[in-house]
Amino acid sequence: MSEVENYLDLPLEEVIGDRFGRYSKYIIQERALPDARDGLKPVQRRILFAMHEERNTHDKGFRKSAKTVGTVIGNYHPHGDSSVYEAMVRLSQEWKVRNALVEMHGNNGSVDGDPPAAMRYTEARLSPISAELLRDIDKETVDFIPNFDDTNHEPVVLPARFPNLLVNGSTGISAGYATDIPPHNLTEVIDAVIKRMENPEITIDELLKVMRGPDFPTGGIIQGEEGLKQAYKTGKGKVVVRGRARIEKLRSKREQIIINEIPYEVNKASLVKRMDELKLDRKVEGIAEIRDETDRTGMQIVIELKKDADSEGILNFFYKHTDLQVNYNFNMVAILDKTPRQMNLTQMLDAYISHQKNVITRASTFDLTKAQKRHHIVEGLIIAISVLDELIQSIRESKDKQDAKKRIKQQFDFSEEQAEAIVNLQLYRLTNTDISALQNELTALEQQIEKLTRILSDEKALYHVIVTDLKDIKKRFKTERLTTIEKEVEELKINLEVMIASEDVLVSVTREGYIKRTSLRSYQASNGDGLAMKEGDRLVGLFEVNTTDTMLMFTDRGRYIYAPIHTLPDIRWKDLAQHASNLAGLDQGEKIVQAMPVRDFNDQSYLIFFTKNGMVKRSELKLYEASRFSKPLVALNLKKDDALIDVARSNGLQDLFVVCDRGYGLRFNEADVSPVSQRAAGVKAMNLKKDEQLVKGLVMEGESDDTFFSLVTQRGAMKRMYVTEFEQAKRANRGQIMLRELKGKPHRVVGFEEITPNDKLILVTTRGDISEHHPMALSISDRYSNGSFVLDTDQVGEVLDVFKQVLYQTPFKDE
């Protein structure tokens, strides 16, 4: 029963919260995030300290990596050997850290993501610059704590005589925090530290004149100075990093792109593979071959282009669609005062400067104590030599060491420390010691004590020591900047021809929404006969266009489908097309009223929309260019009972003509319709009476001798009229009569077209009869006649639909 009482009855939420809280604190403080003072995570610090303790330094030979890993695990870091070895390898990878802290013999991985050789094969030692992180650690400059099993001690932080956090950067993910600090140029960071020490009021903008931005070990180009400023002012920000590439001319109008530097932390092998996949998938055209020619002399990726290929466009395509250009997100989080903090540039510099003040103060205190002790001993030795004979006599008369010390302390007034030093001296040292050498040492010690006392009492002297030391490190380890910084982020302009194989094709669109792309060879092989269509469907458009063009398809619901020609399914002429709902989801019963190919959306033309309820709308064509087109887009705003009946393209100076079913036609200039936005509704085109509706709206081509109007009624009557019969009026009028009103069986307009000698009209009746007619065969009628009957409605039914025969069009032939 007593054992049961030892268990606590706690809610699961409380237990999990407590345990996860402890775990989070551990991985935040002691695993994933660097210390703001030395820029190291605990495992990195332990690796460097263990190598230092083992004297595995740059001035001695290499040692097996496995030995170092074993020492780290056994003494300081009780975790898996692979995690320690991976951390050690990363400190040696010159494409990951700006100044490598470990030198390694053997395979330590590659920029292609190849794994390093096992630790039993590689050898390592500290690099020369690592000595600056550990210098003076034996002078009590930093605190030590017991290791995990209390058998040894390890440093809480390293003295870090250069600002490693900014120089080598850091990356890590912990609980609730992540860090991404980019590497920087040692020279620039040291200059920034010195500037900050000289002027504590200096602004980040002024510091950035000295420390311009990240300096990645892989070089490359950083774009976006505003992003850099934001990052250094807040600790968070984004810049664009791109590889360095150049275009070289070859013989016979061919070029090649040479890439010598890639963005930081991008896997080169994956980058080349992705480029090759885009080439093989024909997402980019104009490439003959992609080769990785990297060797020991340096990195080189060669993209060999075909004759007359757009090299700039292809390079921009790779910038946009591969990791040749990436975004680098600053997230400068580090541990300061045992707490994770998002730090801006001045806070990071201040944390380092404060650490250095503490390190130099503690080192100076240690050296001062040592110098003062030695000064005291040397004073005693000088006195001892001046009374050497008496001293020797006194020691000879002594029984033992303690008695000798007691005698000389009483006889010559030596202190305990001086007496201890004298009796421990070998006799020859006493007889041969030159008094002048001791006097010189005493003078040097007095100067050293004075200097150290001044450092500890005067902050200016302390700062002078830090600055002098930093300047010496800068001089010894200076390197040129590798990464170029550009002010603006370049907008990537990719010519469509780069992405798409330029090819002339035939595109067919039907009213029911079936669309396909057909090769001209397939069309010509069929002589243009036998287009597969569903029963009751009809063509809306048949266009010879290029794969780099775009098709706009407008529906009766006031929506449109944006379809780049190269995305359309390539189907043979005699096979059934694919439904447009595969490109963008159409509603059931939604019909295509117009299809329009577009080559250039910026050609200053307009789209004119006509609706059943007598509305007209004019909008600039460029508004209808889309970047996302997975679903139908809004072409105009329609009321619930309204429907789009037609769309036409104009140059901004043309006349519009609208026709209602009661036989009224209205001609007005498009200038009467002000251009509006893409989603706007239209304005009234014609003044309609109740139960009337618009049958047709068109943009007039002009008043040439071979252009006429043709009208068809439900009773099967057709007439041809001069375009000049209709005078220009104002929008929203009633218009001019085109039919003679009959009391019994009145004519109602079901079709109206502008026709030329080659045009034919197709009439569809209520009983499904389809007939072809030549309006030009009819004599000219005036506005008041009802035309000539071309159908017997008693036999075939009333006319339901009228449309112009779709002809093979080449809209861009002259371009």
C-alpha positions in Angstrom: 0.0 0.0 0.0 2.9 2.3 0.8 4.3 1.9 -2.7 1.1 2.9 -4.3 1.1 6.2 -2.4 4.4 7.2 -4.2 2.6 7.6 -7.5 1.1 11.0 -8.4 -2.4 11.2 -9.9 -1.9 13.9 -12.5 -3.8 15.0 -15.6 -2.2 13.9 -18.9 -2.2 17.5 -20.2 -0.2 18.7 -17.2 2.4 15.9 -17.5 2.8 16.3 -21.3 3.0 20.1 -20.9 5.7 19.8 -18.2 7.8 17.2 -20.1 7.6 18.9 -23.4 8.4 22.2 -21.8 11.6 20.7 -20.3 12.5 19.1 -23.6 11.9 22.4 -25.5 14.1 24.3 -23.1 16.8 21.8 -23.6 16.8 21.7 -27.4 16.5 25.5 -27.6 19.4 26.2 -25.2 21.6 23.2 -25.7 21.2 21.8 -29.2 19.8 23.7 -32.2 20.5 27.4 -31.7 23.9 29.2 -31.6 25.2 31.3 -28.8 25.2 35.0 -29.7 28.7 35.4 -28.3 30.8 32.7 -30.1 28.3 31.8 -32.8 28.5 28.1 -31.9 26.0 25.4 -31.0 26.9 23.2 -28.0 28.1 20.2 -30.2 30.3 22.5 -32.3 31.8 24.1 -29.2 32.5 20.7 -27.7 34.2 19.5 -30.9 36.5 22.5 -31.0 37.3 22.3 -27.3 38.0 18.6 -27.4 40.4 19.0 -30.3 42.1 21.9 -28.5 42.5 19.8 -25.3 43.9 16.9 -27.4 46.4 19.4 -29.0 44.9 18.5 -32.4 45.7 21.9 -33.7 46.7 23.4 -37.1 50.5 23.3 -36.3 50.5 19.6 -35.6 49.6 16.6 -37.8 46.2 15.3 -38.7 44.4 12.7 -36.5 41.7 10.2 -37.2 38.3 11.8 -37.1 37.0 8.8 -35.2 39.4 9.5 -32.3 38.0 13.1 -32.0 34.4 11.9 -32.2 35.1 9.3 -29.5 36.7 12.0 -27.2 33.7 14.3 -27.7 31.2 11.6 -27.0 33.1 10.2 -24.0 33.8 13.5 -22.3 31.3 16.1 -23.3 28.5 15.1 -25.7 26.7 11.9 -24.9 24.8 11.5 -28.2 25.2 9.5 -31.3 28.5 9.4 -33.1 27.0 10.2 -36.5 25.5 13.5 -35.2 28.9 14.6 -33.8 30.7 13.5 -37.0 28.2 15.3 -39.2 28.6 18.5 -37.2 32.4 18.1 -37.4 32.3 17.6 -41.2 30.1 20.7 -41.7 32.7 22.8 -39.9 35.2 21.7 -42.6 33.0 22.1 -45.7 34.2 25.2 -47.4 30.9 25.5 -49.4 28.9 25.7 -46.2 31.1 27.9 -43.9 32.8 31.1 -44.9 35.9 30.3 -42.8 36.3 26.6 -42.1 37.0 25.9 -38.4 38.2 22.3 -39.1 40.6 21.1 -41.7 39.9 17.6 -43.0 41.9 15.1 -45.0 39.8 12.7 -47.1 36.3 12.9 -48.5 34.3 15.4 -46.5 31.3 15.4 -48.9 30.7 17.7 -51.8 28.5 20.5 -53.1 26.6 17.8 -55.0 25.3 16.4 -51.7 27.6 13.4 -51.7 28.1 12.0 -48.2 31.5 12.2 -46.5 33.6 9.1 -46.0 33.2 7.3 -42.7 35.0 8.8 -39.8 37.5 5.9 -39.7 38.8 7.0 -43.1 39.1 10.7 -42.6 41.6 12.8 -40.6 41.1 16.2 -39.1 42.6 19.0 -37.1 41.7 22.5 -36.1 42.1 25.2 -38.7 44.4 28.2 -38.0 41.4 30.6 -37.5 39.9 28.2 -34.9 42.9 29.0 -32.6 41.4 32.5 -32.4 38.1 31.1 -31.1 40.0 29.2 -28.3 42.9 31.6 -27.6 43.3 32.4 -23.9 40.7 29.8 -22.8 43.3 28.7 -20.2 43.4 32.2 -18.7 40.0 31.8 -16.9 38.4 34.0 -19.7 35.2 32.0 -19.7 33.2 30.0 -17.2 33.5 26.2 -17.1 30.8 23.8 -15.9 30.9 20.1 -15.0 30.4 17.8 -17.9 27.5 15.3 -18.1 29.0 12.8 -15.7 30.9 15.3 -13.4 34.3 13.8 -14.4 35.5 16.8 -16.3 34.7 20.4 -17.1 33.7 22.1 -20.3 33.4 25.8 -21.3 30.0 27.5 -21.4 31.2 29.6 -24.3 34.5 30.1 -26.1 36.6 33.3 -25.9 35.9 33.8 -29.7 38.4 36.5 -30.6 36.6 37.1 -33.9 32.8 37.5 -34.4 32.1 33.9 -35.6 28.3 34.2 -35.5 28.2 36.6 -38.4 31.3 35.3 -40.2 30.2 31.7 -40.4 26.4 32.1 -39.9 24.2 29.4 -38.5 21.1 27.4 -39.4 19.0 25.3 -37.1 15.5 24.3 -36.1 14.3 23.8 -32.5 10.9 23.9 -30.7 9.1 27.1 -31.6 12.3 28.7 -33.0 14.4 28.4 -36.1 17.5 30.3 -37.1 19.0 31.3 -40.5 22.0 33.6 -40.2 24.0 33.9 -43.4 27.8 33.9 -43.5 29.6 37.2 -44.0 33.0 38.4 -45.0 35.5 38.4 -42.0 37.0 41.7 -43.0 33.7 43.5 -43.3 32.3 42.1 -40.0 35.5 43.1 -38.1 35.2 46.6 -39.6 31.6 46.8 -38.5 32.5 45.7 -34.9 35.2 48.4 -34.8 32.8 51.1 -36.2 30.3 50.1 -33.5 32.9 50.3 -30.8 34.1 53.7 -32.0 30.6 55.1 -32.3 27.9 53.4 -30.2 25.2 55.7 -31.8 26.0 54.4 -35.4 22.9 53.4 -37.4 22.4 50.2 -39.2 22.3 52.1 -42.5 25.8 53.4 -41.8 27.0 50.0 -40.7 25.8 48.5 -44.0 28.2 50.8 -45.9 31.0 48.8 -44.2 29.3 45.4 -43.9 27.4 45.3 -47.2 25.6 42.0 -46.7 26.1 38.3 -46.7 29.2 36.8 -48.4 28.4 33.3 -49.2 31.2 30.7 -49.6 29.6 29.7 -52.9 29.6 33.3 -54.2 26.6 34.2 -56.3 24.7 37.4 -56.6 22.3 38.9 -54.0 19.5 41.2 -55.2 17.4 43.5 -53.1 19.1 46.1 -50.9 15.8 46.9 -49.2 15.4 43.3 -48.2 18.9 43.4 -46.7 18.1 46.6 -44.7 14.9 45.1 -43.4 16.7 41.9 -42.3 19.5 43.7 -40.5 17.1 46.1 -38.8 14.5 43.5 -37.6 16.3 40.2 -37.8 13.9 38.9 -40.4 13.9 39.6 -44.2 14.2 38.2 -47.6 16.6 38.6 -50.5 17.0 37.0 -53.9 20.2 34.9 -54.4 21.1 33.8 -57.9 24.0 31.9 -59.4 26.6 33.7 -61.5 26.3 33.0 -65.2 27.7 34.4 -68.4 26.8 34.0 -72.0 29.6 33.1 -74.4 29.4 33.2 -78.2 30.5 30.2 -80.2 30.9 29.7 -83.9 28.0 29.7 -86.4 25.6 32.0 -84.4 25.5 29.6 -81.5 26.0 30.5 -77.8 26.5 28.8 -74.5 25.6 29.7 -70.9 28.4 29.1 -68.4 27.5 28.9 -64.7 30.5 29.2 -62.3 28.7 29.9 -59.0 25.4 28.7 -57.6 23.2 29.9 -54.7 24.2 29.1 -51.1 23.2 25.6 -49.9 21.8 24.6 -53.4 22.7 21.0 -54.4 24.6 21.3 -57.7 23.7 17.7 -58.9 20.0 18.3 -58.2 20.2 21.6 -60.0 21.7 20.1 -63.1 19.3 17.2 -63.0 16.3 19.6 -62.8 17.7 21.6 -65.8 18.0 18.4 -67.8 14.4 17.3 -66.9 13.0 20.7 -68.1 14.9 20.2 -71.4 13.7 16.6 -71.8 10.1 17.5 -70.9 10.3 20.3 -73.5 9.4 22.9 -70.9 12.2 24.9 -72.4 13.4 25.0 -76.0 16.6 25.9 -77.7 19.0 23.8 -75.6 21.4 21.3 -77.3 23.1 19.9 -74.2 23.7 20.5 -70.5 27.0 19.4 -69.0 28.6 19.5 -65.6 32.2 20.3 -66.2 33.2 20.9 -62.6 36.7 19.7 -61.6 39.4 20.5 -59.1 40.0 23.8 -60.8 36.4 25.0 -60.0 32.7 24.8 -60.7 31.4 25.0 -64.2 28.0 24.0 -65.6 27.7 24.5 -69.4 24.4 24.9 -71.2 25.0 24.6 -74.9 22.3 26.3 -77.0 21.0 25.6 -80.5 21.5 28.0 -83.3 19.7 31.4 -82.9 18.3 30.3 -79.4 17.3 33.1 -77.0 20.1 32.8 -74.5 18.9 35.6 -72.2 15.4 34.1 -72.2 16.7 30.6 -71.5 18.8 31.9 -68.6 15.9 33.8 -67.2 13.7 30.6 -67.5 16.3 28.7 -65.4 16.4 31.5 -62.9 12.6 31.3 -62.5 12.1 27.5 -62.6 15.1 26.1 -60.9 17.3 26.7 -57.9 19.7 28.8 -60.0 17.8 31.6 -58.3 16.3 31.2 -54.7 15.0 33.3 -52.0 17.1 33.5 -48.8 15.1 34.2 -45.7 16.9 35.8 -42.8 15.8 34.7 -39.4 18.6 35.8 -37.1 17.8 34.0 -33.8 20.5 33.3 -31.2 20.8 32.5 -27.5 21.6 35.6 -25.4 21.4 35.4 -21.6 20.1 31.8 -21.9 17.2 33.1 -23.9 16.5 32.8 -27.7 16.2 36.2 -29.2 15.5 37.6 -32.7 18.5 40.0 -33.1 19.2 42.8 -35.4 22.7 43.7 -36.6 23.5 46.2 -33.7 22.3 43.7 -31.1 24.5 41.0 -32.5 27.5 43.3 -32.6 26.8 44.6 -29.1 26.5 41.0 -27.8 29.9 40.2 -29.3 31.5 43.4 -28.0 30.2 42.8 -24.5 31.6 39.3 -24.6 35.0 40.6 -25.7 35.1 43.2 -23.0 34.4 40.4 -20.5 37.0 38.1 -22.0 39.8 40.8 -22.2 38.9 41.9 -18.6 39.2 38.3 -17.3 42.4 37.6 -19.3 44.0 40.9 -18.1 43.0 40.1 -14.5 44.6 36.6 -14.9 47.8 38.0 -16.4 48.0 40.8 -13.8 47.8 38.3 -10.9 50.4 36.2 -12.6 52.7 39.2 -13.2 52.3 40.5 -9.7 53.2 37.1 -8.2 56.3 36.9 -10.5 57.2 40.5 -9.6 57.2 39.6 -6.0 59.4 36.5 -6.6 61.9 38.4 -8.7 62.2 41.1 -6.0 63.1 38.3 -3.5 65.6 36.7 -5.9 67.4 40.1 -6.4 67.7 40.4 -2.6 68.8 36.8 -2.3 71.7 37.3 -4.8 72.8 40.5 -3.0 73.2 38.5 0.3 74.1 35.2 -1.4 76.9 34.1 1.0 74.9 34.7 4.1 71.9 33.0 2.5 73.9 29.9 1.6 75.4 29.8 5.1 71.9 30.1 6.7 70.5 27.3 4.5 73.5 25.0 5.2 72.9 25.3 8.9 69.2 24.4 8.5 67.9 20.9 9.4 65.4 20.7 6.5 63.4 22.7 3.9 60.9 24.0 6.4 63.7 25.1 8.8 65.6 26.7 5.9 62.5 28.7 4.9 61.9 29.8 8.5 65.5 30.9 9.0 65.8 33.0 5.8 62.3 34.6 6.4 63.5 35.7 9.9 67.0 36.7 8.8 66.2 38.5 5.5 62.5 39.3 5.9 61.4 37.2 2.9 57.7 36.4 2.4 56.5 32.8 2.3 56.3 32.9 -1.5 59.8 34.3 -1.9 61.3 31.9 0.6 59.6 28.9 -1.2 61.0 30.1 -4.5 64.6 30.6 -3.1 64.8 27.2 -1.4 63.5 25.4 -4.5 66.2 27.0 -6.7 69.0 24.8 -7.7 72.4 26.0 -6.4 73.9 26.6 -9.8 70.9 28.9 -10.6 71.8 31.0 -7.6 75.5 31.3 -8.4 75.1 31.9 -12.1 72.1 34.2 -12.1 72.9 37.6 -13.6 71.6 40.3 -11.4 71.0 42.5 -14.5 68.8 39.9 -16.1 66.6 39.9 -13.0 66.6 43.7 -13.0 65.4 43.7 -16.7 62.7 41.1 -15.9 61.6 43.2 -13.0 61.3 46.3 -15.2 59.4 44.4 -17.8 57.0 43.0 -15.2 56.4 46.5 -13.8 55.6 47.8 -17.3 53.3 44.8 -17.9 51.6 45.4 -14.5 51.1 49.1 -15.3 49.6 48.2 -18.8 47.3 45.6 -17.4 46.2 47.9 -14.5 45.4 50.6 -17.1 43.3 48.1 -19.2 41.3 47.1 -16.2 40.7 50.7 -15.0 40.3 52.5 -18.4 37.6 51.4 -20.9 39.4 53.2 -23.7 42.5 51.1 -23.1 40.3 48.0 -23.0 38.7 48.9 -26.3 42.2 49.6 -27.8 43.2 46.0 -27.0 40.1 44.6 -28.6 40.4 46.7 -31.7 44.2 46.0 -32.1 43.5 42.3 -31.8 40.7 42.4 -34.3 42.8 44.3 -36.8 45.6 41.7 -36.4 43.1 38.9 -37.1 41.7 40.8 -40.1 45.2 41.2 -41.5 46.1 37.5 -41.1 42.9 36.0 -42.4 41.7 38.6 -44.9 39.8 37.3 -47.9 38.1 39.0 -50.9 34.4 39.2 -51.1 32.8 36.4 -53.1 29.2 37.5 -53.4 28.1 40.5 -55.4 25.2 42.7 -54.1 22.8 44.4 -56.5 20.4 47.1 -55.5 17.2 45.9 -57.3 15.6 42.5 -57.8 15.6 42.0 -61.5 12.2 41.2 -63.0 12.5 37.9 -65.0 11.2 38.4 -68.5 10.8 35.1 -70.3 10.0 35.1 -73.9 7.3 32.6 -74.6 9.3 31.1 -77.5 11.9 29.9 -74.9 9.3 27.7 -73.2 7.4 26.5 -76.1 8.4 25.0 -79.4 7.1 27.5 -81.9 4.8 25.7 -84.3 1.9 26.7 -86.5 -1.2 24.6 -85.6 -4.9 24.5 -86.3 -7.3 25.2 -83.4 -11.0 24.3 -83.5 -13.6 25.4 -81.0 -17.3 24.3 -80.9 -20.3 25.8 -79.3 -20.7 22.9 -76.9 -17.2 23.6 -75.6 -15.0 21.1 -77.4 -11.6 22.3 -78.3 -8.5 20.8 -79.8 -5.2 21.6 -81.4 -4.4 19.8 -84.6 -1.2 19.7 -86.6 -1.5 21.2 -90.1 -0.2 17.9 -91.5 -3.2 16.1 -90.0 -5.6 18.7 -91.4 -4.1 18.6 -94.8 -4.1 14.8 -94.9 -7.8 14.9 -94.4 -8.3 17.7 -97.0 -10.2 19.6 -94.3 -13.1 17.0 -94.3 -14.5 14.9 -91.6 -14.1 17.0 -88.5 -15.4 14.9 -85.6 -18.2 16.6 -83.7 -21.1 15.6 -81.5 -24.6 15.7 -83.0 -26.2 19.1 -82.7 -22.8 20.8 -82.1 -21.2 23.3 -84.4 -18.0 25.2 -85.0 -17.5 28.6 -83.4 -14.0 29.1 -84.7 -11.3 27.4 -86.9 -7.9 29.3 -86.6 -4.4 28.7 -87.9 -2.3 30.0 -85.0 1.0 29.4 -83.3 1.7 27.4 -80.1 2.9 30.7 -78.5 -0.5 32.4 -79.0 -3.5 32.3 -76.6 -7.1 31.4 -77.1 -9.9 33.3 -75.3 -13.2 31.5 -75.2 -16.3 33.4 -74.0 -19.4 31.6 -72.6 -23.0 32.7 -72.5 -22.7 33.0 -68.6 -20.4 36.0 -69.0 -17.2 34.0 -68.3 -14.1 33.2 -70.3 -11.5 30.5 -70.5 -7.9 31.6 -70.9 -6.1 28.9 -72.8 -2.5 29.2 -74.1 -2.4 27.3 -77.3 0.5 25.0 -76.2 -1.6 23.8 -73.3 -4.4 22.6 -75.6 -4.6 18.8 -76.3 -3.0 17.8 -79.6 -5.7 15.7 -81.3 -6.0 14.4 -84.9 -8.4 16.2 -87.2 -10.8 13.2 -87.5 -10.8 12.5 -83.7 -13.3 14.0 -81.2 -11.9 17.1 -79.4 -11.5 17.4 -75.6 -14.2 19.3 -73.6 -13.1 22.7 -72.3 -14.1 21.6 -68.7 -10.8 19.7 -68.7 -9.0 23.0 -69.0 -11.4 25.0 -66.7 -14.6 23.7 -65.1 -17.7 24.8 -67.1 -21.2 24.6 -65.7 -23.7 22.2 -67.2 -25.4 23.8 -70.2 -22.8 26.6 -70.5 -22.1 27.3 -74.2 -19.2 29.0 -76.0 -20.5 32.1 -77.8 -17.1 33.3 -79.2 -13.5 32.1 -79.6 -10.8 34.6 -80.1 -7.0 34.0 -80.7 -4.7 36.6 -79.2 -1.0 37.1 -80.0 -0.3 40.3 -78.1 -2.4 41.5 -75.2 -0.9 45.0 -75.4 -1.9 45.9 -78.9 -4.3 48.8 -77.8 -7.5 47.0 -78.9 -10.8 46.5 -77.1 -13.3 43.8 -76.4 -16.9 44.7 -77.0 -19.5 42.5 -75.2 -23.3 42.4 -76.1 -25.9 40.8 -73.8 -29.4 39.5 -74.4 -31.0 42.2 -72.3 -29.5 45.0 -74.4 -26.3 45.8 -72.5 -23.0 46.7 -74.1 -19.6 46.8 -72.4 -16.1 47.9 -73.7 -12.9 46.9 -72.0 -9.2 47.0 -72.9 -8.0 43.6 -74.2 -5.0 43.7 -71.9 -7.2 43.3 -68.9 -8.0 39.8 -70.0 -4.5 38.5 -69.9 -4.3 36.0 -67.0 -1.5 34.3 -65.1 -3.7 31.6 -63.5 -6.3 29.9 -65.6 -7.3 26.7 -64.0 -11.0 27.8 -63.8 -13.2 30.1 -65.9 -12.6 33.8 -65.3 -15.2 36.7 -65.1 -15.5 38.5 -68.4 -18.3 40.8 -67.4 -20.9 41.2 -64.6 -24.3 39.8 -65.8 -27.7 40.0 -64.1 -29.4 36.7 -63.3 -31.8 36.7 -66.3 -29.2 38.0 -68.7 -26.8 36.2 -71.1 -23.8 37.1 -73.2 -24.7 36.8 -76.9 -21.6 38.0 -78.6 -18.1 39.3 -78.2 -16.1 41.2 -80.8 -12.7 43.0 -81.0 -12.4 46.6 -82.0 -9.6 49.1 -82.6 -11.4 51.8 -80.5 -12.7 53.8 -83.5 -15.3 51.5 -85.0 -19.1 51.6 -85.2 -21.3 49.1 -83.3 -24.6 47.7 -84.5 -27.2 46.0 -82.3 -30.4 44.3 -83.4 -33.5 43.3 -81.4 -35.9 40.5 -82.2 -38.7 43.0 -83.0 -36.7 44.1 -86.1 -35.0 47.3 -84.9 -31.4 48.1 -85.6 -29.2 50.7 -84.0 -25.8 52.0 -85.2 -23.6 54.0 -82.8 -19.9 54.7 -82.4 -18.0 52.7 -79.7 -16.8 56.0 -78.3 -20.3 56.2 -76.7 -19.3 53.3 -74.5 -16.7 54.3 -72.0 -14.0 51.6 -71.3 -14.5 49.9 -67.9 -12.8 47.2 -65.9 -12.8 43.5 -66.5 -15.5 42.6 -63.9 -17.7 45.6 -64.5 -21.2 45.5 -66.0 -22.1 47.2 -69.2 -24.3 50.1 -70.2 -27.6 50.2 -72.1 -27.0 49.6 -75.9 -30.6 49.8 -77.1 -33.8 50.9 -75.6 -35.8 47.6 -75.5 -39.5 47.3 -74.7 -40.8 44.6 -72.4 -40.4 41.0 -73.7 -37.8 42.2 -76.3 -34.3 41.0 -76.4 -31.1 41.6 -78.3 -30.4 39.1 -81.1 -27.1 40.3 -82.3 -24.3 42.8 -81.6 -21.4 43.3 -83.9 -18.5 45.6 -84.6 -18.8 46.9 -88.1 -15.9 46.4 -90.5 -16.8 49.5 -92.5 -18.9 50.5 -95.6 -17.1 48.8 -98.5 -18.9 48.0 -101.8 -19.0 44.3 -101.0 -20.2 44.4 -97.4 -23.9 44.1 -96.6 -26.3 43.2 -93.7 -28.3 40.0 -93.9 -31.4 39.4 -91.7 -33.3 36.1 -91.1 -36.7 35.8 -89.4 -38.3 32.8 -87.6 -40.7 32.4 -90.6 -37.8 31.5 -92.9 -37.5 35.0 -94.6 -34.1 36.4 -95.4 -33.1 39.8 -96.8 -30.0 41.6 -97.8 -29.5 45.4 -97.1 -27.0 48.1 -97.7 -25.0 49.0 -94.7 -25.5 52.7 -95.7 -29.3 52.3 -95.0 -28.5 52.9 -91.3 -27.4 56.2 -90.0 -25.2 56.6 -87.0 -27.2 57.5 -83.9 -26.6 57.7 -80.2 -26.4 54.7 -77.8 -29.6 53.6 -75.9 -32.0 54.8 -78.6 -34.8 52.7 -80.1 -33.0 52.4 -83.5 -34.4 52.1 -87.1 -37.0 49.6 -88.2 -35.8 46.8 -90.5 -39.1 44.8 -90.9 -42.7 45.7 -91.8 -44.9 44.9 -88.9 -47.7 42.4 -89.7 -50.8 41.9 -87.6 -51.0 38.2 -88.2 -47.9 36.0 -87.9 -45.4 38.9 -87.5 -41.8 38.3 -88.4 -39.3 38.2 -85.5 -35.5 38.4 -86.1 -33.5 35.2 -85.2 -30.4 36.0 -87.1 -28.4 39.0 -88.3 -24.9 39.1 -89.9 -22.5 41.4 -91.7 -21.7 39.5 -94.9 -19.3 39.6 -97.8 -19.6 37.7 -101.2 -17.9 34.5 -99.8 -20.1 34.2 -96.7 -22.8 31.6 -96.3 -25.5 31.4 -93.6 -26.5 28.2 -91.9 -30.2 28.0 -90.7 -31.3 25.5 -88.1 -35.0 24.9 -87.6 -37.1 23.6 -84.7 -37.4 20.2 -86.4 -33.6 19.9 -86.6 -33.3 20.8 -90.3 -30.0 22.4 -91.3 -29.7 24.3 -94.5 -27.0 26.4 -96.2 -27.9 29.7 -97.9 -26.1 32.4 -100.0 -27.4 35.8 -98.9 -25.6 37.5 -101.8 -27.9 35.6 -104.2 -30.8 37.7 -102.9 -31.6 41.0 -104.4 -31.2 44.2 -102.3 -34.2 45.0 -100.0 -35.0 48.2 -98.3 -35.5 48.6 -94.5 -39.3 48.2 -94.8 -39.5 44.9 -96.6 -39.7 41.5 -95.0 -37.4 39.9 -97.6 -37.8 36.6 -99.4 -38.8 33.2 -98.0 -35.9 30.7 -98.3 -37.5 28.0 -96.2 -41.0 26.4 -96.0 -41.6 26.5 -92.2 -44.6 24.2 -92.6 -42.3 21.5 -93.9 -39.1 22.0 -91.8 -40.3 24.1 -88.8 -39.5 27.6 -87.7 -36.0 28.9 -87.8 -34.4 28.5 -84.4 -30.7 29.5 -85.0 -28.7 31.4 -87.7 -24.9 31.5 -87.9 -22.4 32.4 -90.5 -20.4 29.4 -91.9 -17.1 29.2 -90.0 -14.2 29.7 -92.4 -10.6 28.7 -92.0 -9.0 31.8 -90.6 -5.3 32.9 -90.4 -5.6 35.9 -88.1 -1.9 36.6 -87.8 -0.8 35.8 -91.3 0.5 39.3 -92.0 2.4 39.6 -88.7 
